């Protein structure tokens, strides 16, 4: 697993509107890929402020058999879940325009990610690339560079998260903060979260 990207360290924050839970929540955003899986970890505070905690990538070798690469992705995600204990995991969905082979390969990576999050009973949210782009950049046709720039601007970072896959992971997490809505009291209770507590024990 790669270390934190250039935008890590929580340089700034952005308001995400009304209705946010007063409980602090960590959100893990993931941009799946069998070669490179990008991730971003953000903290959503009461009042809707969001700060970046860490971003980076999980890289696998193209010379490694696919089953071993999927295991590396699974173990990398499990490591992130263990280190940050996120309340929710936001995962980018498969782009329908991809060819069948690419979609199938990407599906393996997404399956490993969803399995890791599901086994640890995390809240899982899935967003299409256009939904993430619309939430972060204001248009579903935004380029990767535009998305990275808007992530930098909205989180008030000194520089955009890097590499691009890491920026996409941060964008997925930020998308969930912007459009995912505040969790219900029942959802918080299922995860052992109450007033004044940030995450599950």
Secondary structure as the mmCIF struct_conf table of DSSP 4:
data_model
#
loop_
_struct_conf.conf_type_id
_struct_conf.id
_struct_conf.beg_label_comp_id
_struct_conf.beg_label_asym_id
_struct_conf.beg_label_seq_id
_struct_conf.end_label_comp_id
_struct_conf.end_label_asym_id
_struct_conf.end_label_seq_id
TURN_TY1_P TURN_TY1_P1 UNK A 6 UNK A 7
BEND BEND1 UNK A 9 UNK A 9
STRN STRN1 UNK A 13 UNK A 15
TURN_TY1_P TURN_TY1_P2 UNK A 18 UNK A 19
BEND BEND2 UNK A 22 UNK A 23
STRN STRN2 UNK A 25 UNK A 31
BEND BEND3 UNK A 34 UNK A 35
STRN STRN3 UNK A 36 UNK A 44
HELX_LH_PP_P HELX_LH_PP_P1 UNK A 45 UNK A 45
TURN_TY1_P TURN_TY1_P3 UNK A 46 UNK A 47
BEND BEND4 UNK A 48 UNK A 48
STRN STRN4 UNK A 49 UNK A 59
TURN_TY1_P TURN_TY1_P4 UNK A 62 UNK A 63
BEND BEND5 UNK A 64 UNK A 64
HELX_RH_AL_P HELX_RH_AL_P1 UNK A 66 UNK A 84
BEND BEND6 UNK A 87 UNK A 87
STRN STRN5 UNK A 88 UNK A 92
HELX_LH_PP_P HELX_LH_PP_P2 UNK A 93 UNK A 95
TURN_TY1_P TURN_TY1_P5 UNK A 96 UNK A 97
BEND BEND7 UNK A 98 UNK A 98
HELX_RH_AL_P HELX_RH_AL_P2 UNK A 100 UNK A 119
TURN_TY1_P TURN_TY1_P6 UNK A 120 UNK A 121
STRN STRN6 UNK A 123 UNK A 127
HELX_RH_AL_P HELX_RH_AL_P3 UNK A 129 UNK A 137
BEND BEND8 UNK A 138 UNK A 139
TURN_TY1_P TURN_TY1_P7 UNK A 140 UNK A 141
HELX_RH_AL_P HELX_RH_AL_P4 UNK A 144 UNK A 155
TURN_TY1_P TURN_TY1_P8 UNK A 156 UNK A 156
BEND BEND9 UNK A 158 UNK A 159
BEND BEND10 UNK A 162 UNK A 163
HELX_RH_AL_P HELX_RH_AL_P5 UNK A 164 UNK A 179
BEND BEND11 UNK A 180 UNK A 180
HELX_LH_PP_P HELX_LH_PP_P3 UNK A 182 UNK A 184
HELX_RH_AL_P HELX_RH_AL_P6 UNK A 185 UNK A 190
TURN_TY1_P TURN_TY1_P9 UNK A 191 UNK A 192
TURN_TY1_P TURN_TY1_P10 UNK A 195 UNK A 196
BEND BEND12 UNK A 199 UNK A 199
#
